[in-house]
Amino acid sequence: MRYKIILKTSSVNIDRVKICVDTWLKDQDYVCLTDILTGKYPEISGSEKTHYYSAEEKTVTLINLVKNTNEFHEYDWLVFIDDDAILNIKMFNFIIEFLDKNCVYGLKMHGVYPKEPTLVFPSGGAGYFISPQLIKQANPMINNNWGPEDVSVGQWIKENNLHFEDCFNIGNKKYYLKLNGWFPFENEKKITNIHYFNGIEDCLKILSAIKKPDETRQMLLSCMTHHYLRYNPFMSYVHNCFQTWDPSVDLDLNRIG
């Protein structure tokens, strides 16, 4: 199975891309979905705007590029993930063969978007997985000018009556595709009374507040992704933990049936 990682970013966040490339994204097949091209990494421009609300336009551009061209035809999956998030590559490589290409996979968000309170959509920060095969079968994605790209993806899923899943099966056993769209060191952040990070020093203080590293490792390994890792110490810590993942030992952390 081949997959390509779509790193959702912006030219104003090029430092975040470097953190990803220096850790988990190194040696992976990826492209940055961005705005103004920097030439520093593999990139596709999906918008000329650099503000947060251009994210929807960028994703619409990429989805329709996949649908209307053969640029991504050789891939089984596209992994959409934010530039301050991390994917457990070893875990994903293990479970990818059990995923259904006719489904969209992600963390289900519901009732949190005021304009469409009944809409279910995948958390963009936690990441979501779509096959090019499914994109080609669906209708083009429309820019609703809502701003949040993950909400617009949810509307596209709804309009096309696509299956949106957060679980997968291995034989007769069901596993929860646990994707964390939030900061994983929130308890340590509270202990250190740091509300807003002010550079690397604060990051190191938060990490030094980890008193039970084995329990922290288990918590981190129970998820395939983690979000809001905007500094290298956080990303490196989680990446090093993910490097130790062993399916014969850790897979049951995600089992739900």
C-alpha positions, 0 to 999 in steps of 0.5 A: 500500500502506498500513501502520501502525506498532505501536510496542511500548512502556510508559508508563514508557518514554515518553521513548523514544517521544519520541525515535522521534517526533522522528526516524523516526516523525515524520509516520508512521501509528503507534500506541503499543501500551502499558499505562497510557495517557498521552494524549501520543501515539496509544495502545492499552492492551494491559495494565494491567501496566507490567513487561517481561513484560506485553509478551506480553499487550499483543501478544496483545491487539493481534493479537486486536483486529485479528482480531475487529474492523475497526479495522485493516481498511484497512491492508495491513501492520502493522509491529511494532517496539520503542520503541528501534528504527528502521525505514528508512522509505524502504527499507520503502516501496520493498520493501512491494509485493514482500511476500506478505501470506500470510507473516510477515516478520522476523529468524528466531531459533532455539534461544535460548528455553530452554522451547521450544528448537526454536521459530523466532520473529521477533526483537521488537527487530528488528521483524516485519511481518504483514498484517491479512488474515493475522491474520484468517485465523489462530486467535486468539493465546493468552497463554502467560505466557512473557513475551517477546512475540516468542516467543509470536508464534513459537508463534502462527505455528507453531500456525497453520502460517503461512509465516515468511520473512526473504527476498523476491523482486523478479522473479527476484532474491532479497533478504535482509530484513536486520533488525538486532536488536542495537546497531549501534555495538558496535565503537565501544563497545568502542573507547571501553571504555564498557560501560553508557551513562551519558547523552548524553555517553557516546553522543557519545563512542561516535559520535566513535569512528567513524573511517570514516563511509562504511563505517559508513553502508554498514553501517547501510544494509545493514539495514532496522532497528536495535535498542537505540538508546535515546538521541537521538544514536544514533537521530538518527545512524541516521535521518539515514543512512537519509534518504540511502537510494537504491534505485538505489544501495543495494538490492544491499547486501541481495541474496543471489541 
